[in-house]
Every structure is written in C-alpha cells, then in structure tokens.
Amino acid sequence: MSLLTYLLVWSVFLQVCLTFVVLFKMRFVRVKAFKESGIKMSDIALNPDAWPDYVRKVQNNYINQFEMPVLFYMACALVLIFSVESWLFVILAFVFVISRVVHMLIHTGSNRIKYRFSAFLVGVICVMGQWGYIMFIATNAYLISN
C-alpha cells in the first residue's frame, strides 16, 4: 500500500470516527435530557421537536454526518478503486475532515451560524475540488484510451 493510499484511508477513518463521536454525544445529551428536563419517551416518540435545543443541535449535526460526507466517501472510494491518489486529493481529504470537526464543534456548541457556515463552506470547496480532480483524471483517461 502506498503512503497516499494509507493517508487517504486514514482520512476516511477519521470522518467515520467523527460520526461515531457525534452518535455517542447524542446518546449522552439525550440521557441528560431525560434526567434533567423531565422528558419522557412518550414526549419524543412522535415529536422530535420536544427535545431541548441542546439535544436537537446534536441530533441535527448527526444527520449532517450523512449529507456532505457521503459525497466525500464516494469520491475517496472512486480514487481508491482506480488507484489515482494524489497529494492534492489527500490534502483536500484531510482539510475536509478538519472542516467537519470544526463544523461539529460549532454546531453542537455555540452554533454561531456565521462560523458554522464558514466551516461548512471549506468542506464543500474541498469536496468540489475532489470531484473536479476525479473528472479531470477520468476525462484524461478517456481521451488517452480513444
């Protein structure tokens, strides 16, 4: 396995770890809500809005882990399958993961939209760059083979 492949797999692993961290954080804040806020199962069974705001922030962030990161996972999978890793792609992958960590900390903490959006935008730009790289490589491969 090349260093680039190894590093790319690590970036994907770290993003997966972030998803699990948010999942465990969600469990923690839900238990806290049951104990401190007097929330009952019947209150939230059909109405997720019944949770306190601090729980909903974590829930919303957990849902976010299955939105933009899906495009990241797919891009990484394609690059790994076709063995076309590059330093540019790996750097974009790590910057994406860092932006997701920052986004999660802001989203589940102060939730300042200005800063949260900035972190989100950095991640979007990274994934767009990754997909641009994939299409560049794919187009070149197609043109060379024909």
N, C-alpha and C positions, 0 to 999 in steps of 0.2 A: 504494500500500500504506500502510495506517495505521501509526502508531507501535506500537500494541498488537499488530497482526499481526506487524510486524517483530520486536518483542521476543519474542513467543511462538515465532516460528520460530527465533530465537537460542537460546532455552531448549532447544528440541528438538535443535538442532545441538550444543549443549554436552553434552547427555546422550549423543548419538551419539559425540561425541569421547571422552567418558569410557569408553565401551565399547571404542573402539579403543585407548585408553591401557592399559586392563586387558589387552587382547589382546596388545599389544606387550610389556607387563610379563610376561605369561605366557610368551611366547617367550624372553625374557631369563632368567627363573628356570629354565626347562626346560634351556636350553643350559648354564647354570651347574651344574645338577644332573648333566647328562651329564659335564661336565668334572671336577667336584669330588667327586661322590658315587659315581662309578663305575656309574651307572645305564646299563643297555643297553636298546636298543629292545625286545628280547625280554622284558625285565623288565616293561615297562609296556604292551606291546601289548594284552594282555587283562586287565591288572590295574592300574587307575589308582591303587590304594592303595599301589603300590610306590614312588610318588613320595615324596620327603621332604616333611615337613609344610609347609615354606615354599613349596613348589610347589603343594601341594593347597589352601592358603589362597587363592592367586591363582586357581587353577582354579575353586574354589567361588565366588569373587567374580565371575568371568567368567560363570558360569552364572546368578548373581543378576542380572546385567545384562539377562537375558531373562525375568525374572519380574515384579516390580512395575513396572519401566519400560514393559512392554507396555501396562499399563492407563493409564499416563501418555501414551504415544504415541497411544493410541486416543482418549483424552479431548481431547488437543490437536488431533488430526485432525478430530474432530467439531466442535469450536469453530471451527476454521478453515474447514471446509466450509460451515457455516451462518453464518459471519461474525458470531458473537456474542461476540467477545472482550471482556474487561473487565479493568480494573486488578486486581481481586481474582484473577481467573483467572491472569493473567500473574505476579503476585506469588507465588501458590501454585506456579506452574511453576518459578520461579527458586529458591524455598525447597526444592522437591523436588530439583532438580538439586544444590543445595548439600548437602542431606542425603545424597545418593548419593555425592558426592565424599568427605564425611566418613566415611560408611559404608565406602567402599572403602579409605580410608587406615587406618582402624581394622582392618578385616577382613584386609588384606594386611600389616599391621604388627603391633601388639601383640595384636590380636584379643581385646581385653577385651570380653567378652560384654555387660556392663552398659552400656558406652558405645556399642558397636555396635548394641545393641537400641534405645537412645535415638535414635540417628541414623535407624535403620530406622523407628521409630515416627513420627518427624517426617515422613518421606516418605509413610508410609501415611496419616497425617492430611491431608497436602496432596492426595494423590490422591483420598481420600474427599471432601474439600471440592470438588475439581474436578468429580467426578461428581455431587455434590449440586447444584452450580451448573448443570450440564448438564440435570439432571432438572427443576430449577426453571424454567429457560428453556423447556425442551420442554413442560412442563405449562402454563405461561402461554401459550405459542404455540398450543397445542391448545385451551385454553379460550377464547382470544380468537377463534380461527377458527371455533368452533362456536357 
